[in-house]
Amino acid sequence: MKVVARRQQGFAHEVEVEGSHKIVVDEPTEVGGTDTGPGPTQLLAMSLASCAAVTMEMYAARKEWEIGQVEVDVEVSYDGFVPCAYDVSVRLSPELSDEQRQRLLVVAGKCPVHRVIAAATPVVVSDTVEPL
């Protein structure tokens, strides 16, 4: 998978995923952005919330559990501009058994985005000299 960020104006960038999906990413006005989209660390929290929800839903579907509505909230704590903690809260149907609820919480903690954040996956940054 390839993701490309292209500067639009100021700090705003159009981010494209392999030519099929686009989103605008920006910074808030208080740090010089135009607030035309979520910031990069907000996208990370959005990714965590959505990945946990989808992972639980996929697991429940495999188990043939009817889980109804799922809501995942992510509260981010910052050290300056850097996220330093994520508090994930899951809301599940009260009709689920305690065993199902506990299993889904474990599964949410194993979603791919959670695993990447928790593992501090290595990132290599390199310079490619090509015309834009």
DRENLOTI-947881 format. One record per atom (N, C-alpha, C, CB): residue number from 1; z, x, y; atom name. Coordinates in nm, 2 decimals, padded with zeros to 4 digits. Each point is the difference from the previous one (the first is absolute). Glycine has a CB too. Example, Ala and Ser with C-alpha at 12.3 -4.5 7.8 and 13.67 -1.06 7.14 Angstrom:
BEGIN
ATOM, num, w, u, v, atomo
ATOM, 1, 00.78, 01.32, -00.57, N
ATOM, 1, 00.00, -00.09, 00.12, CA
ATOM, 1, 00.00, 00.09, 00.12, C
ATOM, 1, 00.12, -00.19, -00.12, CB
ATOM, 2, -00.19, 00.15, 00.23, N
ATOM, 2, 00.00, 00.09, 00.11, CA
ATOM, 2, 00.08, -00.08, 00.11, C
ATOM, 2, -00.22, 00.12, -00.06, CB
END
This chain:
BEGIN
ATOM, num, w, u, v, atomo
ATOM, 1, 00.00, 00.08, -00.12, N
ATOM, 1, 00.00, -00.08, 00.12, CA
ATOM, 1, 00.00, 00.09, 00.12, C
ATOM, 1, 00.12, -00.19, -00.12, CB
ATOM, 2, -00.19, 00.15, 00.22, N
ATOM, 2, -00.01, 00.07, 00.13, CA
ATOM, 2, 00.03, -00.09, 00.12, C
ATOM, 2, -00.17, 00.16, -00.10, CB
ATOM, 3, 00.25, -00.11, 00.19, N
ATOM, 3, 00.04, -00.07, 00.12, CA
ATOM, 3, -00.04, 00.08, 00.12, C
ATOM, 3, 00.19, -00.12, -00.12, CB
ATOM, 4, -00.25, 00.06, 00.22, N
ATOM, 4, -00.05, 00.08, 00.12, CA
ATOM, 4, 00.06, -00.07, 00.12, C
ATOM, 4, -00.21, 00.07, -00.12, CB
ATOM, 5, 00.27, 00.01, 00.21, N
ATOM, 5, 00.05, -00.05, 00.13, CA
ATOM, 5, -00.09, 00.05, 00.11, C
ATOM, 5, 00.24, -00.01, -00.09, CB
ATOM, 6, -00.29, -00.08, 00.17, N
ATOM, 6, -00.09, 00.04, 00.11, CA
ATOM, 6, 00.06, -00.05, 00.13, C
ATOM, 6, -00.20, -00.02, -00.15, CB
ATOM, 7, 00.21, 00.11, 00.24, N
ATOM, 7, 00.06, -00.03, 00.13, CA
ATOM, 7, -00.08, -00.10, 00.08, C
ATOM, 7, 00.10, 00.23, 00.01, CB
ATOM, 8, -00.03, -00.33, 00.04, N
ATOM, 8, -00.07, -00.10, 00.08, CA
ATOM, 8, 00.03, 00.03, 00.15, C
ATOM, 8, 00.03, -00.17, -00.19, CB
ATOM, 9, 00.09, 00.16, 00.23, N
ATOM, 9, 00.04, 00.02, 00.14, CA
ATOM, 9, 00.15, 00.03, 00.00, C
ATOM, 9, -00.18, -00.15, 00.09, CB
ATOM, 10, 00.22, 00.25, -00.01, N
ATOM, 10, 00.14, 00.04, 00.00, CA
ATOM, 10, 00.04, 00.04, -00.14, C
ATOM, 10, 00.05, -00.15, 00.20, CB
ATOM, 11, 00.06, 00.09, -00.24, N
ATOM, 11, 00.05, 00.03, -00.14, CA
ATOM, 11, -00.05, -00.10, -00.10, C
ATOM, 11, 00.21, 00.10, 00.10, CB
ATOM, 12, -00.29, -00.20, -00.06, N
ATOM, 12, -00.05, -00.10, -00.09, CA
ATOM, 12, -00.11, 00.07, -00.09, C
ATOM, 12, 00.05, -00.19, 00.16, CB
ATOM, 13, -00.04, 00.16, -00.29, N
ATOM, 13, -00.10, 00.04, -00.10, CA
ATOM, 13, -00.04, -00.11, -00.08, C
ATOM, 13, 00.10, 00.23, 00.00, CB
ATOM, 14, -00.23, -00.24, -00.04, N
ATOM, 14, -00.04, -00.09, -00.10, CA
ATOM, 14, 00.01, 00.08, -00.13, C
ATOM, 14, -00.16, -00.13, 00.16, CB
ATOM, 15, 00.23, 00.07, -00.26, N
ATOM, 15, 00.02, 00.06, -00.13, CA
ATOM, 15, -00.08, -00.08, -00.10, C
ATOM, 15, 00.23, 00.09, 00.06, CB
ATOM, 16, -00.32, -00.01, -00.13, N
ATOM, 16, -00.09, -00.07, -00.10, CA
ATOM, 16, 00.03, 00.05, -00.14, C
ATOM, 16, -00.18, -00.02, 00.18, CB
ATOM, 17, 00.19, -00.07, -00.27, N
ATOM, 17, 00.02, 00.04, -00.14, CA
ATOM, 17, -00.13, -00.02, -00.08, C
ATOM, 17, 00.24, -00.07, 00.01, CB
ATOM, 18, -00.30, 00.19, -00.04, N
ATOM, 18, -00.13, 00.00, -00.08, CA
ATOM, 18, -00.10, -00.10, 00.05, C
ATOM, 18, 00.13, 00.08, -00.19, CB
ATOM, 19, -00.14, -00.11, 00.32, N
ATOM, 19, -00.11, -00.08, 00.05, CA
ATOM, 19, 00.02, -00.15, -00.02, C
ATOM, 19, -00.14, 00.18, -00.04, CB
ATOM, 20, 00.26, -00.22, -00.02, N
ATOM, 20, 00.01, -00.14, -00.03, CA
ATOM, 20, 00.11, -00.08, 00.08, C
ATOM, 20, -00.07, 00.06, -00.22, CB
ATOM, 21, 00.17, 00.01, 00.27, N
ATOM, 21, 00.10, -00.06, 00.08, CA
ATOM, 21, 00.03, 00.09, 00.12, C
ATOM, 21, 00.10, -00.11, -00.21, CB
ATOM, 22, -00.07, 00.04, 00.32, N
ATOM, 22, 00.03, 00.07, 00.13, CA
ATOM, 22, 00.12, -00.06, 00.06, C
ATOM, 22, -00.24, 00.06, 00.03, CB
ATOM, 23, 00.32, 00.02, 00.04, N
ATOM, 23, 00.12, -00.04, 00.07, CA
ATOM, 23, 00.01, 00.09, 00.12, C
ATOM, 23, 00.12, -00.09, -00.21, CB
ATOM, 24, -00.07, 00.04, 00.32, N
ATOM, 24, 00.03, 00.08, 00.12, CA
ATOM, 24, 00.15, 00.05, -00.01, C
ATOM, 24, -00.18, -00.13, 00.14, CB
ATOM, 25, 00.20, 00.25, -00.12, N
ATOM, 25, 00.13, 00.06, 00.00, CA
ATOM, 25, 00.02, 00.06, 00.14, C
ATOM, 25, 00.00, 00.05, -00.25, CB
ATOM, 26, 00.12, -00.07, 00.31, N
ATOM, 26, 00.02, 00.04, 00.14, CA
ATOM, 26, 00.15, 00.03, 00.01, C
ATOM, 26, -00.19, -00.14, 00.09, CB
ATOM, 27, 00.23, 00.18, 00.03, N
ATOM, 27, 00.14, 00.03, 00.03, CA
ATOM, 27, 00.04, -00.10, 00.11, C
ATOM, 27, -00.02, 00.25, -00.06, CB
ATOM, 28, 00.15, -00.28, 00.07, N
ATOM, 28, 00.05, -00.09, 00.10, CA
ATOM, 28, -00.02, 00.05, 00.14, C
ATOM, 28, 00.17, -00.08, -00.16, CB
ATOM, 29, -00.17, 00.00, 00.26, N
ATOM, 29, -00.03, 00.04, 00.14, CA
ATOM, 29, 00.11, 00.09, 00.05, C
ATOM, 29, -00.11, -00.22, 00.03, CB
ATOM, 30, 00.23, 00.21, -00.08, N
ATOM, 30, 00.11, 00.09, 00.05, CA
ATOM, 30, -00.02, 00.15, -00.04, C
ATOM, 30, 00.15, -00.20, -00.01, CB
ATOM, 31, -00.24, 00.23, -00.08, N
ATOM, 31, -00.03, 00.14, -00.03, CA
ATOM, 31, -00.14, 00.03, 00.03, C
ATOM, 31, 00.17, -00.01, -00.18, CB
ATOM, 32, -00.24, -00.07, 00.26, N
ATOM, 32, -00.13, 00.03, 00.05, CA
ATOM, 32, -00.12, -00.07, -00.08, C
ATOM, 32, 00.10, 00.21, 00.07, CB
ATOM, 33, -00.07, -00.29, -00.16, N
ATOM, 33, -00.10, -00.08, -00.07, CA
ATOM, 33, -00.03, -00.12, 00.07, C
ATOM, 33, 00.07, 00.09, -00.22, CB
ATOM, 34, -00.16, -00.17, 00.16, N
ATOM, 34, -00.04, -00.13, 00.06, CA
ATOM, 34, 00.05, -00.12, -00.09, C
ATOM, 34, -00.20, 00.11, 00.11, CB
ATOM, 35, 00.27, -00.08, -00.22, N
ATOM, 35, 00.06, -00.10, -00.08, CA
ATOM, 35, -00.10, -00.10, -00.06, C
ATOM, 35, 00.21, 00.02, 00.13, CB
ATOM, 36, -00.33, 00.03, -00.16, N
ATOM, 36, -00.11, -00.08, -00.06, CA
ATOM, 36, 00.01, -00.02, -00.15, C
ATOM, 36, -00.14, 00.07, 00.19, CB
ATOM, 37, 00.24, 00.00, -00.25, N
ATOM, 37, 00.02, -00.02, -00.14, CA
ATOM, 37, 00.13, 00.07, -00.04, C
ATOM, 37, -00.25, 00.00, -00.04, CB
ATOM, 38, 00.29, -00.02, -00.09, N
ATOM, 38, 00.12, 00.07, -00.04, CA
ATOM, 38, -00.01, 00.15, 00.01, C
ATOM, 38, 00.05, -00.20, -00.15, CB
ATOM, 39, 00.07, 00.26, 00.16, N
ATOM, 39, 00.00, 00.15, 00.00, CA
ATOM, 39, 00.00, 00.05, -00.14, C
ATOM, 39, 00.13, 00.00, 00.21, CB
ATOM, 40, -00.16, 00.13, -00.23, N
ATOM, 40, -00.01, 00.06, -00.13, CA
ATOM, 40, 00.12, -00.02, -00.09, C
ATOM, 40, -00.15, 00.16, 00.10, CB
ATOM, 41, 00.27, -00.15, -00.04, N
ATOM, 41, 00.12, -00.01, -00.08, CA
ATOM, 41, 00.03, -00.15, -00.03, C
ATOM, 41, 00.10, 00.21, 00.10, CB
ATOM, 42, -00.15, -00.30, -00.01, N
ATOM, 42, 00.01, -00.14, -00.03, CA
ATOM, 42, -00.09, -00.04, -00.12, C
ATOM, 42, 00.05, -00.05, 00.25, CB
ATOM, 43, -00.17, 00.11, -00.25, N
ATOM, 43, -00.09, -00.02, -00.11, CA
ATOM, 43, 00.07, 00.05, -00.13, C
ATOM, 43, -00.20, 00.03, 00.15, CB
ATOM, 44, 00.27, 00.07, -00.15, N
ATOM, 44, 00.07, 00.05, -00.12, CA
ATOM, 44, 00.10, -00.10, -00.05, C
ATOM, 44, -00.03, 00.24, 00.08, CB
ATOM, 45, 00.11, -00.30, 00.02, N
ATOM, 45, 00.09, -00.11, -00.04, CA
ATOM, 45, -00.07, -00.12, -00.05, C
ATOM, 45, 00.16, 00.09, 00.17, CB
ATOM, 46, -00.27, -00.12, -00.11, N
ATOM, 46, -00.08, -00.12, -00.05, CA
ATOM, 46, -00.05, 00.03, -00.14, C
ATOM, 46, -00.07, -00.05, 00.24, CB
ATOM, 47, 00.02, 00.17, -00.26, N
ATOM, 47, -00.04, 00.04, -00.14, CA
ATOM, 47, 00.11, -00.01, -00.10, C
ATOM, 47, -00.17, 00.15, 00.10, CB
ATOM, 48, 00.29, -00.11, -00.06, N
ATOM, 48, 00.11, -00.01, -00.09, CA
ATOM, 48, 00.03, -00.15, -00.03, C
ATOM, 48, 00.09, 00.22, 00.09, CB
ATOM, 49, -00.08, -00.30, 00.01, N
ATOM, 49, 00.03, -00.14, -00.02, CA
ATOM, 49, -00.10, -00.07, -00.09, C
ATOM, 49, 00.11, -00.01, 00.22, CB
ATOM, 50, -00.24, 00.03, -00.19, N
ATOM, 50, -00.10, -00.07, -00.07, CA
ATOM, 50, -00.02, 00.06, -00.15, C
ATOM, 50, -00.12, -00.04, 00.22, CB
ATOM, 51, 00.14, 00.17, -00.23, N
ATOM, 51, -00.01, 00.06, -00.14, CA
ATOM, 51, 00.12, -00.06, -00.09, C
ATOM, 51, -00.11, 00.21, 00.10, CB
ATOM, 52, 00.23, -00.21, -00.04, N
ATOM, 52, 00.11, -00.06, -00.08, CA
ATOM, 52, -00.03, -00.14, -00.04, C
ATOM, 52, 00.16, 00.15, 00.12, CB
ATOM, 53, -00.21, -00.23, -00.03, N
ATOM, 53, -00.02, -00.14, -00.03, CA
ATOM, 53, -00.11, -00.02, -00.11, C
ATOM, 53, 00.06, -00.06, 00.24, CB
ATOM, 54, -00.17, 00.13, -00.22, N
ATOM, 54, -00.11, -00.01, -00.09, CA
ATOM, 54, 00.04, 00.06, -00.14, C
ATOM, 54, -00.16, 00.02, 00.19, CB
ATOM, 55, 00.24, 00.09, -00.19, N
ATOM, 55, 00.04, 00.05, -00.13, CA
ATOM, 55, 00.09, -00.10, -00.08, C
ATOM, 55, -00.02, 00.24, 00.10, CB
ATOM, 56, 00.11, -00.30, -00.03, N
ATOM, 56, 00.08, -00.10, -00.06, CA
ATOM, 56, -00.08, -00.12, -00.05, C
ATOM, 56, 00.19, 00.06, 00.15, CB
ATOM, 57, -00.29, -00.10, -00.07, N
ATOM, 57, -00.08, -00.12, -00.04, CA
ATOM, 57, -00.09, 00.04, -00.12, C
ATOM, 57, 00.00, -00.08, 00.24, CB
ATOM, 58, -00.05, 00.20, -00.25, N
ATOM, 58, -00.08, 00.04, -00.11, CA
ATOM, 58, 00.09, 00.01, -00.13, C
ATOM, 58, -00.16, 00.13, 00.16, CB
ATOM, 59, 00.28, -00.08, -00.14, N
ATOM, 59, 00.09, 00.01, -00.12, CA
ATOM, 59, 00.03, -00.14, -00.05, C
ATOM, 59, 00.10, 00.22, 00.09, CB
ATOM, 60, -00.06, -00.31, 00.00, N
ATOM, 60, 00.03, -00.14, -00.03, CA
ATOM, 60, -00.12, -00.07, -00.07, C
ATOM, 60, 00.16, -00.01, 00.19, CB
ATOM, 61, -00.28, 00.04, -00.14, N
ATOM, 61, -00.12, -00.06, -00.07, CA
ATOM, 61, -00.01, 00.05, -00.14, C
ATOM, 61, -00.11, -00.02, 00.23, CB
ATOM, 62, 00.13, 00.15, -00.25, N
ATOM, 62, -00.01, 00.05, -00.14, CA
ATOM, 62, 00.11, -00.06, -00.09, C
ATOM, 62, -00.09, 00.21, 00.09, CB
ATOM, 63, 00.20, -00.24, -00.04, N
ATOM, 63, 00.11, -00.06, -00.07, CA
ATOM, 63, -00.01, -00.15, -00.01, C
ATOM, 63, 00.15, 00.19, 00.07, CB
ATOM, 64, -00.25, -00.25, 00.00, N
ATOM, 64, -00.03, -00.14, 00.01, CA
ATOM, 64, 00.12, -00.07, 00.06, C
ATOM, 64, -00.15, 00.01, -00.20, CB
ATOM, 65, 00.22, 00.05, 00.30, N
ATOM, 65, 00.11, -00.06, 00.08, CA
ATOM, 65, -00.06, -00.07, 00.12, C
ATOM, 65, 00.16, 00.17, -00.08, CB
ATOM, 66, -00.12, -00.29, 00.11, N
ATOM, 66, -00.04, -00.07, 00.12, CA
ATOM, 66, 00.11, 00.04, 00.10, C
ATOM, 66, -00.12, -00.19, -00.12, CB
ATOM, 67, 00.08, 00.28, 00.22, N
ATOM, 67, 00.10, 00.05, 00.09, CA
ATOM, 67, -00.01, -00.07, 00.14, C
ATOM, 67, -00.01, 00.22, -00.12, CB
ATOM, 68, -00.09, -00.30, 00.14, N
ATOM, 68, -00.01, -00.07, 00.13, CA
ATOM, 68, -00.02, 00.10, 00.12, C
ATOM, 68, 00.15, -00.18, -00.09, CB
ATOM, 69, -00.09, 00.15, 00.20, N
ATOM, 69, -00.01, 00.08, 00.12, CA
ATOM, 69, 00.08, 00.13, -00.01, C
ATOM, 69, -00.03, -00.21, 00.14, CB
ATOM, 70, -00.03, 00.31, -00.09, N
ATOM, 70, 00.06, 00.14, 00.01, CA
ATOM, 70, -00.01, 00.04, 00.14, C
ATOM, 70, -00.06, 00.06, -00.24, CB
ATOM, 71, 00.17, -00.01, 00.29, N
ATOM, 71, 00.00, 00.06, 00.13, CA
ATOM, 71, 00.08, 00.14, 00.00, C
ATOM, 71, -00.01, -00.23, 00.11, CB
ATOM, 72, -00.05, 00.33, -00.05, N
ATOM, 72, 00.06, 00.13, 00.00, CA
ATOM, 72, 00.01, 00.04, 00.15, C
ATOM, 72, -00.09, 00.06, -00.23, CB
ATOM, 73, 00.21, -00.03, 00.27, N
ATOM, 73, 00.02, 00.06, 00.14, CA
ATOM, 73, 00.03, 00.14, -00.01, C
ATOM, 73, 00.09, -00.22, 00.08, CB
ATOM, 74, -00.14, 00.30, 00.01, N
ATOM, 74, 00.03, 00.14, 00.00, CA
ATOM, 74, 00.05, 00.04, 00.14, C
ATOM, 74, -00.18, 00.05, -00.17, CB
ATOM, 75, 00.30, 00.00, 00.18, N
ATOM, 75, 00.06, 00.04, 00.12, CA
ATOM, 75, 00.00, 00.15, 00.00, C
ATOM, 75, 00.15, -00.20, 00.02, CB
ATOM, 76, -00.21, 00.26, 00.09, N
ATOM, 76, -00.02, 00.15, 00.01, CA
ATOM, 76, 00.10, 00.05, 00.10, C
ATOM, 76, -00.24, -00.02, -00.07, CB
ATOM, 77, 00.31, 00.13, 00.03, N
ATOM, 77, 00.08, 00.08, 00.09, CA
ATOM, 77, -00.07, 00.13, 00.03, C
ATOM, 77, 00.21, -00.10, -00.09, CB
ATOM, 78, -00.20, 00.14, 00.22, N
ATOM, 78, -00.07, 00.11, 00.05, CA
ATOM, 78, 00.09, 00.11, 00.04, C
ATOM, 78, -00.19, -00.15, 00.07, CB
ATOM, 79, 00.15, 00.28, -00.09, N
ATOM, 79, 00.06, 00.11, 00.06, CA
ATOM, 79, -00.10, 00.05, 00.10, C
ATOM, 79, 00.14, 00.07, -00.21, CB
ATOM, 80, -00.13, -00.11, 00.34, N
ATOM, 80, -00.11, 00.03, 00.10, CA
ATOM, 80, -00.12, -00.09, -00.04, C
ATOM, 80, 00.08, 00.24, 00.04, CB
ATOM, 81, -00.19, -00.18, -00.07, N
ATOM, 81, -00.12, -00.07, -00.03, CA
ATOM, 81, -00.02, -00.01, -00.15, C
ATOM, 81, -00.10, 00.06, 00.22, CB
ATOM, 82, 00.18, 00.01, -00.30, N
ATOM, 82, -00.02, 00.01, -00.14, CA
ATOM, 82, 00.09, -00.10, -00.08, C
ATOM, 82, -00.06, 00.25, 00.03, CB
ATOM, 83, 00.00, -00.33, -00.12, N
ATOM, 83, 00.08, -00.08, -00.08, CA
ATOM, 83, 00.09, 00.08, -00.09, C
ATOM, 83, -00.18, -00.17, 00.00, CB
ATOM, 84, 00.31, 00.13, 00.00, N
ATOM, 84, 00.10, 00.07, -00.09, CA
ATOM, 84, 00.06, -00.09, -00.10, C
ATOM, 84, 00.04, 00.15, 00.19, CB
ATOM, 85, -00.06, -00.28, -00.18, N
ATOM, 85, 00.06, -00.09, -00.11, CA
ATOM, 85, -00.08, -00.13, 00.00, C
ATOM, 85, 00.23, 00.11, 00.02, CB
ATOM, 86, -00.25, -00.17, -00.13, N
ATOM, 86, -00.06, -00.13, -00.02, CA
ATOM, 86, 00.10, -00.09, -00.07, C
ATOM, 86, -00.23, 00.10, -00.01, CB
ATOM, 87, 00.26, -00.21, 00.07, N
ATOM, 87, 00.08, -00.10, -00.07, CA
ATOM, 87, -00.08, -00.12, -00.04, C
ATOM, 87, 00.20, 00.07, 00.14, CB
ATOM, 88, -00.22, -00.09, -00.27, N
ATOM, 88, -00.09, -00.10, -00.05, CA
ATOM, 88, 00.08, -00.12, -00.05, C
ATOM, 88, -00.17, 00.18, -00.07, CB
ATOM, 89, 00.14, -00.30, 00.12, N
ATOM, 89, 00.07, -00.12, -00.04, CA
ATOM, 89, -00.11, -00.09, -00.06, C
ATOM, 89, 00.18, 00.02, 00.18, CB
ATOM, 90, -00.14, -00.07, -00.30, N
ATOM, 90, -00.10, -00.09, -00.07, CA
ATOM, 90, 00.06, -00.14, -00.01, C
ATOM, 90, -00.08, 00.19, -00.14, CB
ATOM, 91, 00.00, -00.29, 00.17, N
ATOM, 91, 00.04, -00.14, -00.02, CA
ATOM, 91, -00.09, -00.06, -00.11, C
ATOM, 91, 00.07, -00.02, 00.25, CB
ATOM, 92, 00.00, -00.03, -00.35, N
ATOM, 92, -00.06, -00.06, -00.11, CA
ATOM, 92, 00.05, -00.14, -00.02, C
ATOM, 92, -00.03, 00.22, -00.11, CB
ATOM, 93, -00.05, -00.30, 00.03, N
ATOM, 93, 00.04, -00.14, -00.02, CA
ATOM, 93, 00.14, 00.00, -00.07, C
ATOM, 93, -00.25, -00.06, -00.02, CB
ATOM, 94, 00.33, -00.04, 00.06, N
ATOM, 94, 00.13, -00.02, -00.06, CA
ATOM, 94, -00.01, -00.05, -00.14, C
ATOM, 94, 00.10, -00.04, 00.22, CB
ATOM, 95, -00.22, 00.00, -00.26, N
ATOM, 95, -00.02, -00.06, -00.14, CA
ATOM, 95, -00.01, 00.11, -00.10, C
ATOM, 95, -00.11, -00.20, 00.10, CB
ATOM, 96, 00.09, 00.32, -00.06, N
ATOM, 96, -00.01, 00.11, -00.10, CA
ATOM, 96, 00.14, 00.03, -00.05, C
ATOM, 96, -00.20, 00.10, 00.12, CB
ATOM, 97, 00.20, -00.05, -00.25, N
ATOM, 97, 00.13, 00.04, -00.06, CA
ATOM, 97, 00.05, 00.13, 00.06, C
ATOM, 97, -00.06, -00.12, -00.21, CB
ATOM, 98, 00.19, 00.14, 00.20, N
ATOM, 98, 00.05, 00.13, 00.05, CA
ATOM, 98, -00.07, 00.12, -00.07, C
ATOM, 98, 00.23, -00.11, 00.04, CB
ATOM, 99, -00.26, 00.10, -00.16, N
ATOM, 99, -00.06, 00.11, -00.08, CA
ATOM, 99, -00.15, 00.02, 00.06, C
ATOM, 99, 00.14, -00.06, -00.21, CB
ATOM, 100, -00.21, -00.05, 00.24, N
ATOM, 100, -00.13, 00.02, 00.06, CA
ATOM, 100, 00.01, 00.06, 00.14, C
ATOM, 100, -00.08, -00.20, -00.13, CB
ATOM, 101, 00.17, 00.15, 00.21, N
ATOM, 101, 00.02, 00.05, 00.13, CA
ATOM, 101, 00.03, 00.15, 00.00, C
ATOM, 101, 00.08, -00.22, 00.08, CB
ATOM, 102, 00.01, 00.27, -00.16, N
ATOM, 102, 00.04, 00.14, -00.01, CA
ATOM, 102, -00.12, 00.08, -00.05, C
ATOM, 102, 00.24, -00.07, -00.05, CB
ATOM, 103, -00.32, 00.02, -00.05, N
ATOM, 103, -00.11, 00.07, -00.05, CA
ATOM, 103, -00.11, 00.02, 00.11, C
ATOM, 103, 00.05, -00.09, -00.23, CB
ATOM, 104, -00.07, -00.02, 00.31, N
ATOM, 104, -00.10, 00.01, 00.11, CA
ATOM, 104, 00.05, 00.10, 00.11, C
ATOM, 104, -00.07, -00.24, -00.05, CB
ATOM, 105, 00.20, 00.25, 00.08, N
ATOM, 105, 00.04, 00.10, 00.09, CA
ATOM, 105, -00.02, 00.14, -00.04, C
ATOM, 105, 00.17, -00.16, 00.07, CB
ATOM, 106, -00.15, 00.18, -00.20, N
ATOM, 106, -00.03, 00.13, -00.06, CA
ATOM, 106, -00.15, 00.03, 00.01, C
ATOM, 106, 00.19, -00.02, -00.16, CB
ATOM, 107, -00.27, -00.08, 00.13, N
ATOM, 107, -00.15, 00.02, 00.01, CA
ATOM, 107, -00.04, 00.03, 00.14, C
ATOM, 107, -00.03, -00.15, -00.20, CB
ATOM, 108, 00.09, 00.08, 00.30, N
ATOM, 108, -00.04, 00.02, 00.14, CA
ATOM, 108, 00.03, 00.15, 00.04, C
ATOM, 108, 00.05, -00.24, 00.05, CB
ATOM, 109, 00.06, 00.29, -00.10, N
ATOM, 109, 00.03, 00.14, 00.03, CA
ATOM, 109, -00.09, 00.10, -00.07, C
ATOM, 109, 00.23, -00.07, 00.03, CB
ATOM, 110, -00.32, 00.03, -00.12, N
ATOM, 110, -00.09, 00.08, -00.07, CA
ATOM, 110, -00.14, -00.01, 00.05, C
ATOM, 110, 00.15, -00.01, -00.20, CB
ATOM, 111, -00.17, -00.07, 00.31, N
ATOM, 111, -00.14, -00.02, 00.05, CA
ATOM, 111, -00.05, 00.14, 00.04, C
ATOM, 111, 00.05, -00.24, 00.08, CB
ATOM, 112, -00.19, 00.26, -00.08, N
ATOM, 112, -00.06, 00.12, 00.04, CA
ATOM, 112, 00.04, 00.06, 00.13, C
ATOM, 112, -00.19, -00.07, -00.14, CB
ATOM, 113, 00.20, -00.02, 00.25, N
ATOM, 113, 00.03, 00.05, 00.13, CA
ATOM, 113, 00.15, 00.05, 00.00, C
ATOM, 113, -00.17, -00.16, 00.10, CB
ATOM, 114, 00.26, 00.09, -00.16, N
ATOM, 114, 00.14, 00.04, -00.01, CA
ATOM, 114, 00.01, 00.14, -00.06, C
ATOM, 114, 00.07, -00.25, -00.02, CB
ATOM, 115, -00.15, 00.26, -00.09, N
ATOM, 115, 00.01, 00.13, -00.08, CA
ATOM, 115, -00.06, 00.11, 00.09, C
ATOM, 115, -00.02, -00.12, -00.21, CB
ATOM, 116, -00.08, 00.10, 00.29, N
ATOM, 116, -00.05, 00.11, 00.08, CA
ATOM, 116, 00.10, 00.03, 00.11, C
ATOM, 116, -00.24, -00.08, -00.04, CB
ATOM, 117, 00.29, -00.02, 00.11, N
ATOM, 117, 00.10, 00.03, 00.10, CA
ATOM, 117, 00.12, 00.07, -00.05, C
ATOM, 117, -00.07, -00.20, 00.12, CB
ATOM, 118, 00.12, 00.16, -00.23, N
ATOM, 118, 00.13, 00.06, -00.06, CA
ATOM, 118, -00.03, 00.14, -00.06, C
ATOM, 118, 00.08, -00.23, -00.05, CB
ATOM, 119, -00.20, 00.25, 00.01, N
ATOM, 119, -00.03, 00.13, -00.06, CA
ATOM, 119, -00.04, 00.11, 00.10, C
ATOM, 119, -00.07, -00.12, -00.20, CB
ATOM, 120, 00.04, 00.08, 00.32, N
ATOM, 120, -00.05, 00.09, 00.11, CA
ATOM, 120, -00.12, 00.08, -00.06, C
ATOM, 120, 00.23, 00.03, 00.09, CB
ATOM, 121, -00.33, -00.11, -00.12, N
ATOM, 121, -00.13, 00.05, -00.05, CA
ATOM, 121, -00.06, 00.11, 00.09, C
ATOM, 121, -00.04, -00.23, -00.11, CB
ATOM, 122, 00.00, 00.34, 00.06, N
ATOM, 122, -00.06, 00.10, 00.08, CA
ATOM, 122, -00.13, -00.04, 00.07, C
ATOM, 122, 00.10, 00.17, -00.16, CB
ATOM, 123, -00.12, -00.13, 00.28, N
ATOM, 123, -00.12, -00.03, 00.08, CA
ATOM, 123, -00.05, 00.13, 00.05, C
ATOM, 123, 00.09, -00.23, 00.07, CB
ATOM, 124, -00.22, 00.25, -00.09, N
ATOM, 124, -00.07, 00.12, 00.05, CA
ATOM, 124, -00.09, -00.04, 00.12, C
ATOM, 124, 00.01, 00.11, -00.23, CB
ATOM, 125, 00.01, -00.04, 00.34, N
ATOM, 125, -00.08, -00.02, 00.12, CA
ATOM, 125, -00.10, 00.11, 00.02, C
ATOM, 125, 00.18, -00.14, 00.11, CB
ATOM, 126, -00.31, 00.12, -00.11, N
ATOM, 126, -00.09, 00.10, 00.02, CA
ATOM, 126, -00.10, -00.03, 00.11, C
ATOM, 126, 00.02, 00.07, -00.24, CB
ATOM, 127, -00.09, 00.03, 00.30, N
ATOM, 127, -00.10, -00.02, 00.10, CA
ATOM, 127, -00.14, 00.00, -00.06, C
ATOM, 127, 00.16, 00.11, 00.17, CB
ATOM, 128, -00.23, -00.22, -00.14, N
ATOM, 128, -00.14, 00.00, -00.04, CA
ATOM, 128, -00.09, 00.00, 00.12, C
ATOM, 128, 00.06, -00.13, -00.20, CB
ATOM, 129, -00.14, 00.23, 00.21, N
ATOM, 129, -00.08, 00.02, 00.12, CA
ATOM, 129, -00.14, -00.06, -00.03, C
ATOM, 129, 00.12, 00.21, 00.07, CB
ATOM, 130, -00.13, -00.34, -00.03, N
ATOM, 130, -00.12, -00.07, -00.01, CA
ATOM, 130, -00.03, -00.08, 00.12, C
ATOM, 130, 00.03, -00.01, -00.25, CB
ATOM, 131, -00.15, -00.01, 00.29, N
ATOM, 131, -00.03, -00.08, 00.12, CA
ATOM, 131, 00.05, -00.15, -00.02, C
ATOM, 131, -00.19, 00.15, 00.06, CB
ATOM, 132, 00.24, -00.21, 00.04, N
ATOM, 132, 00.04, -00.14, -00.01, CA
ATOM, 132, -00.11, -00.10, 00.01, C
ATOM, 132, 00.22, 00.06, 00.09, CB
END
